[in-house]
Amino acid sequence: MVGRNIEIKARLSRQDFDRIHRVAGELKTQPHVVLEQRDTFFNTFRDRLKIREFSDGTAELISYTRKEQDAPKPSEYTRTPIPEPKTFCEAMASTVGIRGVVIKRRDLFLVGQTRIHLDQVEGLGSFLELEVVLRDDQSPAEGVVVANELMDRLGIDADWLISNAYIDLLESNGV
């Protein structure tokens, strides 16, 4: 699956995480889902490539590109189901190498065209990600408007925004 979205990521205190969790629960347009995820990042020359494994044994390969900025930013991604994740990881590890692993518990709330992720990341703490999934006829600028409006509704302070992916944060912490 190929897609485009507008993303933001914010570091949260435990108090803000709990408050936003309550607000997201009130705003959701579909049932809330809890996901246990393991993202194994592979070495690449450009962009990012990871396999995401779910606790139910399913997995998908995700490649994506995005700018690193502390503001709503466009992202393009491709998702591909991987039927044998263990074997796939072994093959990738022996050819391109593994950059690192991110383990998280994700609370997923859907609000219209936006996925709200409230993440507890092992070794890092609490975070929020918004992903405004763009329709084919929708410009990135329109998606930024949606993201900013939802940030306001959730009470996200612009000072909380971060540009880095979890793997970058883990590397900078020496994990």
Summary of the structure (lengths in Angstrom):
residues: 175
radius of gyration: 15.9
end to end distance: 31.3
largest distance: 46.1
contacts: 509
relative contact order: 0.26
helix: 29%
strand: 44%
